[in-house]
């Protein structure tokens, strides 16, 4: 089992910054990728940013140039700058990990942290 603990959400005015953190623990053999997704009210969950085990990153077009994903061991961070009201959402941490060399990697999800950006 892999446990994910997120922190760093909150309320901020447009133009402000927040930093999200997500720590992975438990029976982790290897991590393929870590990332952040978000779900705004009435919308589907969407990718925000991911980072692979070799450090390759991928960003949604809507956050490029404003958000930065990084990783330190089993913790992933999302630095969010120049926040906009449309960034308001529940942000979910995602980790694709193997718990054993015998088993395939699988998706693990955090419970989510709320980010609210006011205009």
C-alpha positions, -999 to 999 in steps of 0.1 A, spaced: 0 0 0 11 35 -8 -1 65 13 -1 100 0 -3 131 22 -9 164 6 -5 199 21 -2 235 10 -37 243 -3 -55 275 8 -70 307 -3 -51 335 -21 -58 365 -42 -52 366 -79 -16 371 -87 -5 353 -55 14 321 -50 10 288 -32 32 257 -29 16 223 -27 35 192 -13 27 155 -15 47 129 4 45 92 -6 51 65 20 45 28 25 55 -2 6 72 16 -23 96 -4 -45 99 23 -72 81 54 -84 75 58 -122 61 93 -120 45 118 -97 21 146 -105 -8 168 -98 -43 169 -112 -71 192 -104 -109 192 -106 -129 224 -106 -166 225 -97 -187 210 -124 -157 199 -145 -137 168 -151 -104 161 -134 -75 173 -155 -38 170 -156 -18 199 -142 18 187 -142 38 155 -140 74 145 -134 89 112 -143 116 93 -125 142 107 -149 131 143 -142 111 149 -174 82 172 -168 49 178 -186 25 207 -180 -10 216 -190 -9 245 -214 -30 266 -190 -3 265 -163 29 266 -184 52 295 -173 33 299 -140 35 265 -123 67 244 -116 67 208 -105 97 193 -87 105 162 -68 128 153 -39 129 115 -33 93 105 -25 79 140 -23 65 161 -51 60 198 -51 39 222 -72 50 258 -70 21 279 -83 27 315 -92 6 342 -108 -25 324 -97 -58 331 -115 -94 326 -104 -97 298 -129 -70 279 -110 -96 273 -83 -100 236 -78 -93 206 -57 -57 195 -64 -50 158 -63 -16 142 -60 -9 112 -82 19 87 -79 25 58 -103 44 33 -82 54 -3 -79 51 -19 -45 70 -50 -56 93 -59 -86 68 -86 -93 38 -64 -97 30 -37 -123 30 -1 -113 -4 14 -104 -20 47 -99 -23 60 -63 -43 91 -55 -42 116 -26 -74 129 -10 -70 163 -25 -63 198 -12 -84 228 -20 -70 259 -38 -92 290 -40 -81 320 -59 -102 351 -55 -103 381 -80 
